[in-house]
Amino acid sequence: MKKIGFIGAGNMATAIIKGLLAQNNGKADFISVYDISDEKRSAMCKMGVNICKSSAEAAENCDIIVLAVKPQNYSEVLDSLKSVVNESKTFVSIAAGISIAYVQNGLGCKCPVVRVMPNTPLLLKKGATALCPSDNISEDDKIIVYDMFAGSGICEYISEEHMNEIIAVNGSSPAYIYLFAKAMADYAQNQGIDYDKAMNLVCAALEGSAAMLRESGDSADVLIEKVSSKGGTTIAALEKLREHGFYEAVQDAMEACTKRAEELGK
């Protein structure tokens, strides 16, 4: 069984590791982790994984290495791994804006790299993950990395030229969906409706709407039309959203997300 190492033990790394443990009946001896935080290392130790003393140790002892650190820390981390890497090791990058070439150049090695954009619902096995493997990856490693994320949600392969844009679609999008839900529940509370009851209904509406988009066979435009009776309440709400430029605001937000990803990768 291939050994998998994690450099960084934050929320996303924890979610991925929990998914791996679930897929392997709790077996943890193939997983190694390093994090600069004593607290995070302690939490990982309780999960039964191997704790490393440095990022270099994690990379040296493993076949597949997940880089679960912030984009701003990539240069330093990659530089610390140069002495222990070779082309037999596969790297998984989950940071926004970090390209395959950036990882390979930082390592000074043409290691196989899988660029991945997951999202936080991975914590609940409801993740949505975009992946882009480099051309020189083995089929075995490609499958292992895919399964690493597919075990906690859905996965789609995306070409690297669109990996910055896809962040706005699945990586960052939960935050704006939460903001939308909060606005709805806050309105309900302001009208005297219990917040928790309102949020429960909002969440059900979001889940049901997603299911309709997936399973009804209708486009988003057709589904909007089916909810919108002429002269009714939904039309009144949609007209106000259009008046405030809701659609355009979402498009602008996604463009800002992509622009920031491009900046982080420079």
Secondary structure, DSSP 4 states (H G I P E B T S, - for coil): ---EEEE--SHHHHHHHHHHHHHTTT--TTEEEE-S-HHHHHHHHHTTPEEPSSHHHHHHH-SEEEE-S-GGGHHHHHHHHGGG--TT-EEEE-STT--HHHHHHHHTS---EEEEE--GGGGGT-EEEEEEE-TT--HHHHHHHHHHHHTTEEEEE--GGGHHHHIIIIISHHHHHHHHHHHHHHHHHHTT--HHHHHHHHHHHHHHHHHHHHHS---HHHHHHHH--TTSHHHHHHHHHHHTTHHHHHHHHHHHHHHHHHHHT-
